[in-house]
Amino acid sequence: MTALWLGVLLLAGIAAAMAPSGQDEDLSMPGTESQKAFDLLDERFPQSNSQGAEARLVFRAPDGQRVTAMENKAAVTNALRSLKGGDQVASATDPYETGAVSEDGAIAYSTITYTADAVDLTEQAKRALEDAAGRARDAGLTVEIGGSALDSDESPGGTTEIIGVVVAAVVLVLTLGSLVAAGLSLLTAFLGVAIAFGLVSALAVPLGLTSTVAILALMLGLAVGIDYALFITSRFRDERAQGREPEEAAGRAVGTAGSAVVFAGATVFIALVGLGVVGIPELTKMGMGGAGAVALAVLVALTMVPALFGFSGRRILSRAVRKAARPGGGHPHPVAAAGRPGLGTRWARFVLRRPTTVLVIAVLGLGAVALPALSLELGLPGDESKSVETTQRRAYDLLSEGFGPGFNGPLTVVVDMPESADARATTDRVAKTVRGVDGVASVGEPVLSRTKDTAVLTAVPRTAPNSGETKDLVHAIRRAASGVEADTGAVILVTGTTALNIDISEAMSGALVPYLTVVIGLAVLLLMVVFRSVLVPVKAALGFLLSVGAAFGVLVAVFQWGWGADVAGIEQTGPVMSLMPVLIIGIVFGLAMDYEVFLLTRMREAHVHGASPGEAIVSGFRHSGRVVAAAAIIMISVFTGFVGMNNPTIQTMGVGLASAVAFDAFVVRMAIAPAVLALLGDRAWWLPRNLNRVLPNLDIEGEALSGHASVPEPDAARLPHGGR
């Protein structure tokens, strides 16, 4: 089995190395007005809607001077002349001919278009662009470079990601008490991630997968890969500590913890694949990439991890268990619980003594953290969200200063009039109508297609692209255009990057509640099948809502309000990335079910073997509490490690997922869940007889593997609420 997986890794690596580089594509959402307009432009203006990279050289004269002064104009002209006819350069506009000079004469810009996409630009072409900027800087001008020409894919492997993996390794060693066991979990997780990353890279061009898809696959694959290996390894060690032979212990580990891993992985997989119903291609690709990484993590955990048990021998066991080995046979004795109870046991007993207090404090605390989510605003990041250390951000700021904040987010008005008797008159009326809308700074001259049946106008807002005023302006233009449509029969569409971002954000807001409803319904159904209970799934679903709400509250506080933004390395506040809420709901749903399954299966296992409700809760925490806590810390460390990347999407994802996992694992599953179960008593595991006959029996607890009831803990009878 080990050789098979190494062969798969080799093939994935070769495929990734031979595959051409993919490219990041603009977001799209079929069916929206802005997307319809883009599609119409592709059809009617194919020559002007090329997909080549674009750059803007932004020039600023020294203080007190004008960029139109003779010496400054000469510096600008000299810089642009060095680009014309250069490698992959299609055109470079002259700001003095196109009027691309600010009213005060301090700032000017030139648009450079290329014959290749940003990802296909040669280093020579990029160097020529930077050299042109350097020429003008040497002449005393301030020069920055905007546009997509210098954009590069974000690559994993930075300092923060490495720190996250190191923290995960330390937690594994402390939890398992064995370097071999910790190394086994890390090795198998890295194997699955490497294969997933290789496959995503190999399929980037055929499937149009972006760098964000690859990073999400890496993030999820690493986090769940370590966790799944940890759960199976921990159960194997428990079985070995009870004196079972390695083969039997491995079989029982796969039959119990392995079954839970399959179910947990399936929930994550279904939730991620379900992102495709939202209708955004990029979100669908992210979901499929993440789902593939999770599926690989499950397969590796079920096959590679047990195979490595055979190589590790007794070294996979903790030192305490190895010391308990029989002198003659070399096999561990069953280890009896002795001495001071562990932290998980003590915490479970504390909750059982004060379930109401714990429940109220936990719910009110999460509710308070979730309050900022009421102010959630969605948007898509642009150059304004980049670090001020980047030339793209400084170019954005210069253009806003010289030409107004709306210059960086112009609106494109497309007029489709195939049956119009006077296309020019219709176009002029549309232009006049748009100019009359409050909030429009300027409207450019209309451009007609060759067939005179389509016109394009550019409207510049007075406000920044991500502002609420610009959103209102887009709707105001559409309302004003409806009157012209009624009179002329033309179809008027408002598009552009800003309008498309607004349409996507509104569509995502509308999809949030339906998607959440589907996810909650799925959670209740799946958990009902697993735990043979009605109230346990309802409790789990409500807890999931609390953890997701609190995570959204953190996103609003950090990314919109700027609380702790400096710590996270976020320099510009603004709306939360519009894809994040649905994406986080899908991912956290699966991860939340992971912890629910791994913690409650031990409780359910004890319950079906005759333990009282209180005994079952303590048994669950005694066997799984430490492992679930370690798994959550590992996952939080991995997600937090990606916050240090300069990609706003990945930063938002890292903060949202890390906070959601923290809330769900430590507050919902370890405080709210046992408190509710303690209050419910035997009623927690109630299932109507009709449902019991209809629902399939998945036997996640491995009940069929146990031929006898487990022995109650010596002090279980003295637990508070022990009988109910």
C-alpha positions in Angstrom: 0.0 0.0 0.0 2.9 2.4 0.8 4.5 1.7 -2.6 1.2 2.3 -4.3 0.7 5.8 -2.7 4.3 6.7 -3.4 3.7 5.8 -7.1 0.6 8.0 -7.1 2.6 10.8 -5.6 5.3 10.4 -8.3 2.7 10.4 -11.1 1.0 13.5 -9.7 4.3 15.3 -9.4 5.3 14.5 -13.0 1.9 15.6 -14.3 2.2 18.9 -12.4 5.7 19.5 -13.7 4.7 18.9 -17.3 1.4 20.9 -17.2 1.4 24.5 -18.4 0.7 27.3 -15.9 -2.9 28.2 -15.2 -4.2 31.7 -14.9 -6.5 33.5 -12.6 -9.8 34.4 -14.2 -12.2 37.2 -13.5 -15.2 36.2 -11.4 -18.4 35.7 -13.3 -22.0 34.8 -12.5 -24.2 33.7 -15.4 -27.7 35.2 -15.4 -26.8 38.6 -13.8 -27.3 41.8 -15.8 -23.6 42.6 -15.7 -22.6 39.2 -17.0 -25.1 39.4 -19.8 -23.5 42.7 -20.8 -20.0 41.2 -20.8 -21.2 38.4 -23.0 -22.8 40.9 -25.4 -19.6 42.9 -25.5 -17.7 39.7 -26.4 -20.1 39.1 -29.3 -20.4 42.7 -30.6 -16.9 44.2 -29.8 -14.6 41.2 -30.0 -11.6 43.3 -31.1 -11.8 45.6 -28.1 -12.5 42.9 -25.5 -9.3 41.0 -25.7 -8.0 39.0 -22.7 -4.4 40.4 -22.8 -2.8 41.9 -19.7 -3.0 45.6 -19.1 -0.8 48.0 -17.1 -1.1 51.6 -16.2 1.9 53.8 -15.7 0.9 56.6 -13.4 3.1 59.7 -13.3 3.1 62.4 -10.7 5.1 65.6 -11.0 7.2 66.9 -8.1 5.4 69.2 -5.6 4.6 72.5 -7.1 5.2 71.3 -10.7 2.9 70.1 -13.5 3.3 66.9 -15.4 2.7 68.9 -18.5 5.9 71.0 -18.0 8.4 70.6 -20.7 11.0 68.6 -18.8 8.4 66.4 -17.1 6.6 65.8 -20.5 9.9 64.8 -22.0 10.5 62.3 -19.2 7.0 60.7 -19.7 7.4 60.6 -23.4 10.9 59.0 -23.1 9.6 56.3 -20.7 6.7 55.4 -23.1 8.9 55.4 -26.1 11.0 52.7 -24.5 8.0 50.5 -24.4 6.5 50.9 -27.8 7.4 48.0 -30.1 8.7 46.0 -27.1 8.2 42.3 -26.3 4.5 41.4 -26.1 3.4 45.1 -26.1 0.3 45.7 -28.2 -0.1 49.5 -27.5 0.9 52.3 -25.2 -1.3 55.4 -25.0 0.1 58.9 -24.9 -1.6 60.7 -21.9 -1.2 64.1 -23.6 -3.1 62.9 -26.7 -5.8 61.0 -24.8 -6.4 63.7 -22.2 -5.3 61.4 -19.4 -4.0 64.3 -17.3 -5.6 65.4 -14.0 -7.3 68.9 -13.8 -4.5 70.3 -11.6 -1.9 68.9 -14.1 -0.1 67.0 -11.4 -0.9 63.4 -12.4 -1.1 61.6 -15.7 -1.4 58.0 -16.8 -0.7 55.8 -19.8 -2.5 52.5 -20.5 -0.2 49.7 -21.9 -1.9 46.7 -23.3 -0.2 43.3 -24.0 -0.7 40.5 -26.5 -0.5 37.9 -23.7 -2.2 37.2 -20.4 -0.5 38.3 -17.1 0.5 34.7 -16.4 2.1 34.4 -19.8 4.0 37.7 -19.8 7.8 37.1 -20.1 10.2 38.4 -17.5 11.7 40.5 -20.2 8.3 42.2 -20.8 7.8 42.9 -17.1 11.4 44.1 -16.7 10.9 46.5 -19.6 7.8 47.9 -17.9 9.7 48.4 -14.6 12.6 49.9 -16.5 10.3 52.4 -18.2 9.0 53.5 -14.8 12.6 53.7 -13.6 13.5 56.1 -16.4 10.8 58.5 -15.4 11.8 58.2 -11.7 15.4 59.1 -12.5 14.0 62.3 -14.1 12.4 63.3 -10.8 8.8 62.0 -11.3 6.9 59.7 -9.0 5.9 56.6 -11.0 3.7 53.7 -10.0 2.5 50.7 -12.0 -1.2 49.5 -11.8 -3.2 46.9 -13.7 -2.7 43.2 -14.1 0.7 43.0 -15.8 2.7 42.6 -12.6 0.2 40.4 -10.8 1.5 37.1 -9.8 0.0 34.0 -8.3 0.3 33.6 -4.6 2.5 30.7 -3.7 2.3 28.8 -0.4 5.3 28.2 1.7 5.8 31.5 3.6 6.9 31.9 7.1 3.5 31.9 8.7 2.4 28.7 7.0 5.6 27.0 8.2 4.9 28.3 11.8 1.4 26.8 11.5 2.8 23.4 10.6 5.4 23.6 13.4 2.7 24.3 15.9 0.7 21.3 14.6 3.8 19.1 15.0 4.4 20.2 18.6 0.7 19.6 19.4 0.9 16.1 17.9 4.0 15.2 20.0 2.4 16.5 23.2 -0.9 14.7 22.5 0.5 11.4 21.4 3.7 11.3 23.5 5.6 9.7 20.7 7.7 11.3 17.9 6.9 8.3 15.7 3.1 8.7 16.1 3.3 12.4 15.5 5.6 11.9 12.5 3.2 9.3 11.1 0.3 11.8 11.1 2.3 14.5 9.5 3.8 12.2 6.9 0.5 10.9 5.7 -1.1 14.4 5.7 1.8 15.7 3.6 1.4 12.8 1.2 -2.2 13.5 0.6 -1.6 17.3 0.2 1.2 16.8 -2.2 -0.9 14.5 -4.4 -3.9 16.9 -4.3 -1.7 20.0 -5.0 0.0 18.1 -7.9 -3.4 17.1 -9.4 -4.8 20.7 -9.1 -1.7 22.1 -10.8 -1.9 19.5 -13.6 -5.6 20.2 -14.2 -5.3 24.0 -13.9 -5.5 24.7 -17.6 -8.0 22.1 -18.7 -10.4 22.9 -15.9 -9.6 26.6 -15.5 -8.4 26.2 -11.9 -6.9 29.3 -10.2 -4.2 29.6 -7.6 -6.9 30.2 -5.0 -8.3 26.7 -5.7 -4.8 25.2 -5.2 -4.2 27.1 -1.9 -7.7 26.1 -0.6 -6.9 22.4 -1.5 -3.6 22.7 0.3 -5.2 24.4 3.4 -8.0 21.9 3.8 -6.0 18.8 2.8 -3.3 19.6 5.4 -5.8 20.4 8.2 -8.1 17.4 7.8 -5.3 15.1 6.7 -3.5 15.6 10.1 -6.7 15.3 12.0 -8.0 12.1 10.3 -4.6 10.4 10.8 -4.6 11.6 14.4 -8.0 10.1 15.1 -7.2 6.7 13.7 -3.8 6.6 15.3 -5.2 7.5 18.7 -7.8 4.8 18.5 -5.1 2.2 17.4 -3.0 3.2 20.4 -6.1 2.8 22.7 -6.7 -0.7 21.4 -3.0 -1.6 21.8 -3.0 -0.2 25.3 -5.9 -2.7 26.1 -3.5 -5.5 25.2 -4.7 -6.3 21.7 -2.4 -7.6 18.9 -1.3 -5.0 16.3 -3.5 -6.6 13.5 -6.6 -6.7 15.6 -6.0 -3.2 17.0 -5.5 -1.8 13.5 -8.7 -3.5 12.3 -10.7 -2.1 15.3 -9.2 1.4 14.7 -10.3 1.4 11.1 -13.7 -0.1 11.9 -14.5 2.5 14.6 -12.4 5.7 14.1 -12.0 4.9 10.4 -15.8 4.7 10.0 -16.1 8.1 11.8 -13.4 9.5 9.4 -15.4 8.3 6.4 -18.6 9.9 7.6 -16.8 13.1 8.7 -15.0 13.4 5.4 -18.2 12.7 3.5 -19.9 15.6 5.2 -17.1 18.0 4.2 -17.1 16.6 0.7 -20.9 17.0 0.3 -20.8 20.5 1.7 -18.0 21.6 -0.6 -19.5 20.0 -3.7 -22.8 21.6 -2.8 -21.2 25.0 -3.4 -21.8 24.5 -7.1 -25.5 25.2 -6.6 -24.8 28.8 -5.9 -24.0 29.4 -9.6 -20.6 31.0 -9.5 -18.0 29.1 -11.5 -15.1 30.1 -9.4 -16.9 29.1 -6.2 -17.7 25.7 -7.8 -14.1 25.2 -8.7 -13.0 26.1 -5.2 -15.5 23.6 -3.8 -14.5 20.8 -6.1 -10.8 21.4 -5.4 -11.3 21.4 -1.7 -13.6 18.3 -1.9 -10.9 16.4 -3.9 -8.3 17.2 -1.3 -10.6 16.0 1.5 -11.4 12.8 -0.3 -7.7 12.1 -0.8 -7.1 12.8 3.0 -9.8 10.2 3.8 -8.3 7.5 1.5 -4.8 8.1 2.8 -6.0 7.9 6.4 -7.8 4.6 5.8 -5.1 2.9 3.8 -1.7 4.5 4.3 -2.0 5.1 8.1 -2.8 1.4 9.0 0.0 0.3 6.7 2.5 2.5 8.5 1.4 0.9 11.8 3.2 -2.2 10.7 6.5 -0.3 10.2 6.3 1.6 13.5 6.0 -1.3 15.9 5.8 -0.4 19.6 7.4 3.0 19.0 4.0 4.4 18.0 2.8 3.8 21.6 3.4 6.3 24.4 6.3 5.8 26.8 3.9 4.9 29.6 2.3 2.1 27.6 5.7 0.8 26.5 6.8 0.6 30.1 3.8 -1.6 30.9 4.9 -4.3 28.4 5.0 -7.9 29.6 8.5 -9.0 30.3 8.2 -12.2 28.2 5.8 -11.4 25.4 6.6 -7.8 24.6 2.9 -6.9 24.3 1.3 -4.1 26.3 -0.7 -4.9 29.4 -4.2 -3.4 29.5 -3.6 0.0 31.1 -6.0 0.7 33.9 -7.0 4.2 34.7 -5.2 5.3 37.8 -4.1 8.4 39.6 -5.5 11.9 39.0 -8.2 12.0 36.2 -7.3 13.8 33.0 -8.3 17.3 32.1 -11.1 16.0 29.8 -12.6 13.9 32.6 -12.4 16.8 35.1 -14.0 19.2 32.6 -16.9 16.8 31.8 -17.6 16.4 35.5 -17.6 20.2 36.0 -20.1 20.6 33.2 -22.3 17.8 34.7 -22.3 19.7 38.0 -23.3 23.0 36.4 -24.9 22.4 33.0 -27.2 25.4 33.0 -24.5 27.8 34.0 -22.1 26.5 31.3 -24.9 26.6 28.7 -26.0 30.1 29.4 -22.5 31.6 29.5 -21.4 29.8 26.3 -24.5 30.8 24.3 -24.4 34.4 25.5 -20.7 34.6 24.8 -21.1 33.4 21.2 -24.1 35.6 20.7 -22.1 38.6 21.8 -19.3 37.7 19.4 -21.8 37.2 16.6 -23.4 40.7 17.0 -21.1 42.5 14.5 -22.4 40.0 11.8 -25.6 42.1 11.7 -23.5 44.8 9.9 -22.0 42.4 7.4 -21.3 44.0 4.0 -20.2 42.0 1.0 -17.9 43.0 -1.8 -14.9 41.9 -3.9 -11.4 43.2 -3.2 -9.4 45.1 -5.8 -6.1 47.0 -5.7 -7.4 49.1 -2.9 -7.2 46.1 -0.6 -3.5 45.4 -1.4 -0.6 46.5 0.9 0.6 50.1 0.5 4.0 48.6 -0.1 2.8 47.3 -3.5 3.1 49.6 -6.5 -0.4 48.5 -7.6 -1.9 50.0 -4.4 0.1 53.2 -4.8 -1.0 53.5 -8.4 -4.6 53.1 -7.3 -4.2 55.9 -4.7 -2.6 58.2 -7.2 -5.4 57.7 -9.7 -8.0 58.3 -7.0 -6.2 61.5 -6.0 -5.9 62.8 -9.5 -9.1 61.7 -11.2 -11.5 61.0 -8.3 -12.3 57.9 -6.2 -14.7 56.5 -8.8 -12.0 56.5 -11.6 -10.7 53.1 -10.4 -14.2 51.6 -10.8 -15.9 53.0 -14.0 -19.3 51.6 -15.0 -19.9 50.4 -18.6 -23.3 51.0 -20.1 -24.2 48.7 -23.0 -27.1 49.7 -25.3 -28.4 46.9 -27.4 -30.8 48.3 -30.1 -31.1 45.9 -33.1 -34.5 47.3 -34.1 -33.9 51.0 -33.4 -34.6 53.3 -36.4 -32.1 55.9 -35.1 -29.3 54.3 -33.2 -27.4 57.6 -32.6 -30.5 59.3 -31.2 -31.2 56.4 -28.8 -27.5 56.4 -27.7 -27.5 60.2 -27.1 -30.7 59.9 -25.0 -29.1 57.1 -22.9 -26.0 59.2 -22.4 -28.1 62.2 -21.3 -30.1 60.0 -18.9 -27.0 58.6 -17.3 -25.4 62.1 -17.0 -28.5 63.2 -15.1 -28.2 60.5 -12.4 -27.0 61.9 -9.2 -23.5 60.5 -8.3 -22.2 60.3 -11.9 -19.0 62.3 -12.3 -18.7 62.0 -16.1 -19.9 60.1 -19.1 -17.6 59.4 -22.0 -18.5 59.6 -25.7 -20.5 56.6 -26.9 -18.8 54.1 -29.2 -21.0 52.3 -31.8 -20.3 48.8 -33.1 -19.7 48.2 -36.8 -23.3 47.2 -37.3 -24.6 50.2 -35.5 -26.8 48.1 -33.3 -24.8 48.3 -30.1 -23.3 51.2 -28.2 -21.0 51.4 -25.2 -20.7 54.3 -22.8 -18.3 54.7 -19.8 -19.7 56.4 -16.7 -17.4 57.3 -13.9 -18.9 57.5 -10.4 -18.0 60.1 -7.8 -17.5 57.5 -5.2 -15.1 54.6 -4.7 -15.9 51.2 -6.2 -16.6 49.4 -2.9 -18.6 52.2 -1.3 -22.3 51.9 -0.6 -23.0 55.1 -2.6 -21.6 53.4 -5.8 -23.9 50.4 -5.2 -26.9 52.7 -4.9 -25.7 54.5 -8.1 -25.7 51.3 -10.1 -29.3 50.6 -9.1 -30.2 54.3 -9.8 -28.8 54.1 -13.4 -30.7 50.9 -14.0 -33.9 52.4 -12.8 -33.4 55.5 -15.0 -32.6 53.4 -18.0 -35.8 51.4 -17.7 -37.7 54.5 -18.8 -35.6 54.8 -22.0 -36.0 51.1 -22.7 -39.8 51.5 -22.5 -39.8 54.4 -25.0 -37.2 53.1 -27.5 -37.3 49.3 -27.3 -33.5 49.2 -26.6 -32.0 47.0 -23.9 -29.7 48.9 -21.6 -27.3 46.9 -19.4 -24.9 48.3 -16.7 -21.7 46.3 -16.3 -18.0 46.7 -15.6 -16.0 45.2 -12.8 -17.7 47.3 -10.2 -21.2 46.5 -11.3 -20.3 42.8 -11.7 -19.0 42.8 -8.1 -22.2 44.4 -6.9 -24.3 41.8 -8.7 -22.3 38.9 -7.4 -22.3 40.3 -3.8 -26.1 40.7 -3.9 -26.6 37.2 -5.4 -24.4 35.8 -2.7 -26.4 37.6 0.0 -29.5 36.1 -1.5 -28.0 32.6 -1.6 -26.8 32.7 2.0 -30.0 31.8 3.7 -31.1 29.1 1.3 -27.7 27.4 1.3 -27.6 27.6 5.1 -31.1 26.0 5.3 -29.9 23.1 3.0 -26.8 22.6 5.1 -28.7 22.6 8.4 -31.2 20.2 7.0 -28.4 17.9 5.7 -26.7 18.1 9.1 -29.8 17.1 11.0 -30.5 14.2 8.6 -27.0 12.8 8.6 -26.5 13.0 12.4 -29.9 11.4 12.9 -28.7 8.4 11.0 -25.4 8.3 12.8 -26.5 8.8 16.4 -30.1 7.3 16.2 -31.4 10.4 17.9 -33.7 13.4 17.1 -32.5 15.9 19.7 -28.7 15.4 19.3 -28.8 16.5 15.6 -31.0 19.5 16.4 -28.5 20.5 19.1 -25.6 20.0 16.7 -27.3 22.1 14.0 -28.1 25.0 16.4 -24.6 24.9 17.7 -23.3 25.1 14.2 -25.3 28.2 13.6 -23.8 29.8 16.7 -20.2 29.0 15.7 -20.8 30.3 12.1 -22.5 33.5 13.4 -19.6 34.1 15.7 -17.1 33.6 12.9 -19.0 36.1 10.7 -18.8 38.5 13.7 -15.0 38.2 13.7 -14.8 38.8 10.0 -16.8 42.0 10.3 -14.9 43.2 13.3 -11.5 42.5 11.6 -12.1 43.3 7.9 -14.8 46.0 8.1 -14.1 47.7 11.4 -10.4 47.1 11.6 -10.2 45.5 15.0 -6.9 43.6 15.2 -6.3 44.3 11.6 -2.7 45.2 12.2 -2.1 41.9 14.0 -3.5 40.1 11.0 -1.5 42.2 8.5 -4.6 43.8 7.0 -3.9 47.3 5.9 -7.2 48.3 4.3 -10.6 47.7 5.8 -13.7 47.3 3.6 -16.5 44.8 2.8 -16.0 41.2 3.4 -15.1 39.1 0.3 -18.5 38.2 -1.1 -17.7 34.5 -1.6 -16.6 34.0 2.0 -19.8 33.5 3.9 -21.1 30.7 1.7 -17.6 29.2 1.4 -17.1 29.3 5.2 -20.5 27.8 5.8 -19.8 24.9 3.5 -16.3 24.2 5.0 -17.2 24.7 8.7 -20.3 22.6 8.3 -18.1 19.6 7.5 -15.5 20.4 10.1 -18.2 20.9 12.8 -19.6 17.5 12.0 -16.1 16.1 12.3 -15.9 17.2 16.0 -19.5 16.2 16.7 -18.9 12.7 15.3 -15.5 12.1 17.0 -16.6 13.3 20.4 -20.2 12.0 20.5 -19.4 8.5 19.0 -17.5 7.6 22.2 -20.5 8.9 24.2 -22.9 6.9 22.0 -20.7 3.9 22.2 -20.7 4.0 26.0 -24.5 4.6 26.0 -25.3 1.6 23.8 -23.1 -0.5 26.1 -25.2 0.3 29.1 -23.7 3.5 30.6 -25.9 6.1 32.1 -26.1 9.6 30.4 -23.6 11.1 32.8 -21.2 8.1 32.5 -21.4 8.3 28.7 -20.5 12.0 28.6 -17.5 11.5 30.9 -16.4 8.4 28.8 -16.6 10.5 25.6 -14.4 13.2 27.1 -12.0 10.7 28.7 -11.4 8.9 25.4 -11.8 11.7 22.8 -11.7 15.1 24.5 -7.9 15.4 24.4 -7.7 14.2 20.8 -10.5 16.5 19.6 -8.9 19.5 21.4 -5.5 18.6 19.8 -7.2 18.2 16.3 -8.9 21.6 16.7 -5.6 23.4 17.7 -3.9 21.8 14.7 -6.6 22.9 12.4 -6.6 26.5 13.8 -2.8 26.6 13.5 -2.9 25.5 9.8 -5.6 28.0 8.9 -4.0 30.9 10.9 -0.7 30.2 9.0 -2.4 31.3 5.8 -3.4 34.7 7.2 0.1 35.9 6.5 -0.4 35.7 2.7 -0.9 38.8 0.7 -4.0 37.4 -1.1 -7.1 39.1 0.5 -9.2 36.0 -0.4 -6.9 33.7 1.5 -6.5 36.1 4.4 -10.3 36.3 4.8 -10.6 32.5 4.5 -7.8 31.9 7.1 -9.3 34.3 9.7 -12.9 33.0 9.2 -12.0 29.3 9.3 -9.6 29.6 12.2 -12.2 31.5 14.3 -15.0 29.2 13.3 -13.1 26.1 14.2 -12.1 27.6 17.6 -15.7 28.5 18.5 -17.1 25.2 17.3 -14.6 22.9 18.8 -14.0 24.6 22.2 -17.3 26.3 22.9 -20.0 24.4 21.0 -18.8 20.8 21.1 -16.9 20.9 24.4 -19.2 23.2 26.4 -22.7 23.5 24.9 -22.9 19.9 23.7 -22.2 18.2 27.1 -24.3 20.8 28.9 -27.3 20.1 26.7 -26.8 16.3 26.9 -26.6 16.5 30.7 -29.9 18.4 30.9 -31.6 16.0 28.4 -30.5 12.8 30.1 -31.8 9.7 28.5 -34.1 11.8 26.2 -31.0 12.9 24.3 -30.8 9.4 22.6 -34.5 9.0 21.9 -35.6 8.1 18.4 -39.2 7.2 17.4 -39.7 3.6 16.6 -40.9 4.3 13.1 -37.8 6.4 12.3 -35.6 3.7 13.9 -37.0 1.1 11.4 -36.6 3.4 8.4 -33.1 4.9 9.0 -30.1 2.8 7.9 -27.7 1.7 10.7 -24.2 2.9 9.9 -22.7 1.6 13.1 -20.2 4.4 13.3 -19.4 3.4 16.9 -18.3 -0.1 15.8 -20.9 -1.7 18.0 -20.7 -4.9 15.8 -17.0 -5.2 16.7 -17.7 -5.4 20.4 -18.9 -8.7 21.7 -19.5 -7.5 25.3 -20.5 -4.4 27.1 -17.8 -2.0 28.3 -17.0 -2.0 31.9 -18.3 1.1 33.7 -15.7 3.4 35.2 -15.2 2.8 39.0 -16.4 6.2 40.0 -19.1 6.6 37.3 -22.0 6.0 39.7 -21.0 8.9 41.8 -21.2 11.4 38.9 -23.7 14.2 39.1 -26.7 13.6 36.9 -25.3 10.1 36.5 -28.6 8.4 36.1 -30.5 10.8 34.0 
